[in-house]
């Protein structure tokens, strides 16, 4: 039985901790509308957007726009293209172009969903154009191989937390795994295939991606599993949080946990703190390309749908450029 949207504020349910929280409510602009509009709004986030990270980002963007409209006394039916264009122009004064484009995409797709659901006659955002933004080189910080080795060597191997962190970092470095795929690995996703250990990664859009483990990553992962006695635990998370006594729990690590860990380990190692989860992915791809790897194989290993995306992570040419610059003798 569907809830009565006219009688109570509607909460947007979450799929996991890192997604929209249970306290997130329908914005006032939508709350003032009829039950069909509120139901369609909730369906947009729960049924239409399957990726938890996209759902969270789009919810923030849409909520911000709704609050902006409400503060100006504009209701849903009165929103026009010029109003959205003005809003996007204001966003551009405070945020980067990629962020502004993401906000516009969230607004546009929401209105599309409302139109196809018979709530609105037309999409006022369809004619609004965002700022032009062409990316030819990624901005993810990348570690040089010597710094990556320095980071790994700084992680202690005499504690369960150190073994866990080392295994997670090496898994991302040597499989080019996204942080979301890495922390989603279960114990039984690490398995024997012939005489080698493999890992099963859950990539975007429900794709399963399987990779053989580099011997260094295999050693680190198995050392962690042995110390934590994880072998044989089916459907249980591989990478787990620690309790106040620094003992392993049964709770899965999320990307926020991994981000805090990587920043902390980076500071302790002296390689700096301006790195993130994606740094491991980009560092692995760059190291592979520096050692004669091909873009096509890197694309497959990273589970990218386009080689252009893989190229954004490859910084192998940076060192070549620096060498050429140093030829300028004045």
C-alpha positions, 0 to 999 in steps of 0.5 A, a space after each residue: 500500500 502506498 503512503 499518503 503523501 498528502 498527510 505526512 512529509 516524505 523521506 527519501 530512503 537510502 540504500 547504504 550509509 554513504 547514500 542519502 541519509 534517512 533524515 533527508 526529506 522532500 524539499 519544501 518546493 516539492 512538499 507543497 505540491 500534490 501527492 502525485 508530484 511527491 511520489 514521482 520525486 521519490 521515484 526519481 531517486 529510488 527507482 531511476 538512479 541506481 548508483 548510490 554516489 550519483 543519487 547522493 550528489 543529485 539529491 544535494 544538487 536538486 535540494 539546493 535548487 529547490 531551496 533557492 526557488 522557494 526562497 524567491 517564492 517560486 513554485 514548481 509550475 512557475 519555473 522557466 528556462 530563464 530562471 534556471 539559466 540565472 541559477 546556473 549563472 550564479 552557481 558558476 560564480 562560486 563553483 567549478 565548471 564540472 560541479 555546475 554541469 553536474 547540478 544542471 544535469 541533476 535538475 534537467 533529468 529530474 524535470 525529464 522524469 516529471 514530464 514523462 510521469 505526466 506531472 509537467 507539460 515540458 522540461 524548462 531545463 532542456 534549453 539551458 546550456 551549462 558552461 563548456 568544459 573539456 577535460 584532456 588531462 585528469 586532475 587526480 593526484 598521482 604518486 611516482 612509483 618511488 613514493 608509492 613504494 614509500 607509502 607501502 613500506 611505511 604501513 606496519 605489518 605487525 597489527 591487523 589494521 596495518 595488514 588491512 590497510 596495506 592489502 587495500 592499498 595494494 589491491 587498488 594499485 595492482 588491479 586499478 580498482 575503484 574504491 567503491 569496487 575495492 571495499 565491496 569485495 567479499 571474502 569469497 571474491 578472492 579465490 583460486 583460479 588454477 594456480 593463481 589467486 584472483 579477485 572479483 570486482 563489482 564495477 559500475 552498472 552491475 558489471 562483474 570484473 575479474 582480475 588476477 592478483 599481482 604477486 605483491 598484492 596476492 601476498 598482502 591480501 593473503 597475509 591480511 586474511 590469514 591474520 584475521 582468520 577470514 578464509 571460508 567466510 562467505 558473503 562477509 566483507 573483506 575490508 572491515 572497520 576497527 573497533 575502539 580497541 583496534 580489533 576487526 569488526 564485521 562491518 564493511 569499510 566504506 569509501 569515506 573510511 578508506 579516504 581517511 585511512 589513505 590520507 592518514 597513511 600518506 601523512 605518516 609516510 611523508 608523501 603528503 596528504 593531497 591524495 585521495 582514493 582515486 590516487 591509487 587507481 591513477 598511480 597503478 595505471 601510470 606505473 603500468 604505462 611507464 613500464 611499456 603497458 598498452 592503453 587498450 590493456 589498461 582500459 580493460 584492466 580498469 574496466 573503463 568503457 572508453 580508452 579516453 577515460 583511461 587516458 585521464 588517469 595516465 600520467 606517464 607523459 608528465 615525466 617526458 614533458 619535464 625532461 623536454 622542459 629541462 632542455 631549455 638552457 638559457 
